[in-house]
């Protein structure tokens, strides 16, 4: 029991928001008389907050490099959506070519901003603030203040389509493919966790106490099983959910199990020490913002697909949602601390708060107030816990 208490005390940041998320969900589940976790609402929760998940992944990498943020992501989302509308709707390009060109523009934006931040060493706040104004202006100029739409059905399927039920039948009450996918995900998660724990113990690193490890496995497996059941009860797995899942797995592996991932943490923890150890911190910072540009483009495509239109008003305040999700999920305001899983938990907290308060009929003004206080509490927790650790 003592070892469990010590482990929790040393890793409280990783578990505090997960516990908070569970309580928030329980509160709204009771307050809404069970509506929150109705299968259709769970699916809508994923679809409505897809952009937050995608942007939070990229923002986490930026924050890891030293507490840097990207204020331009909302404007880039709108700009990429405008490009998709221009390419696919106005110029009648194929959907595939339009998406490739839009992703290329996102990459170019990341290269442009990353150059000024990493090599010229202008403050990230200033460069991305300039980007926020620039790309919002370009979006309005390109669309001339109008909305372009609708998109072809194939493009709409990115955010509104569902994975077909390859294993079931039309008479089946559940999407059998979704249930099998959930079972496969549970198997992979348990296998990865067991291997990771074995590797840590073999290399002499601190590992989660066995009792706590078993509880954590049971909770995560339970959540995956319930989510699979909810999705299978409605229409199955949304295509955008698969995209998000691939991104989460890929970036979790990148940050936790690769050399470039260690470079991110080292750069954010102490850049001078990282430079002395041979790490090219300029390159690390540059690639973080290149990556952010690409993920912003993906989010822009997803948003345009969901709206079925390119709008000059798209993406407003998206950067604030992504930044809040990262800090609520445990990222440090000074850099070097944070995980992809934590960012996803933070995004879920924001999404459940939005959805739950909307179901209760709470106005947007109160919703903004509550989210602001949650963000303040999360950052205050980070600062106070660091102070106590000293």
ABEGO torsion letter per residue (X at the ends): XAAAAAAAAAAAAAAAAAAAAAAAAAAAAAAAGGAAABAAAAAAAAAAAAAAAAAAAAAAAAAAAGGBBBAAAAAAAAAAAAAAAAAAAAAGBBAAAAAAAAAAAAAAAAAAAAAAAAAAGBBAAAAAAAAAAAAAAAAAAAAGGBBBOBBBAAAAAAAABBBBBAABBAABABBAAAAAAAAAAAAAAAAAAAAAAAAAAAAGBBBBBAAAAAAAAAAAAAAAAAAAAAAAABAEBBAAAAAAAAAAAAAAAAAAABAAAAAAAAAAABAAAAAAAGBBAAAAAAAAAAAAAAAAAAAAAAAAAAAGBBBAABGBGAAAAAAAAAAAAGBBAAEGBEBAAAAAAAAAAAAAAAAAAAAAGBBAAAAAAAAAAAAAAAAAAAAAAAAAAX
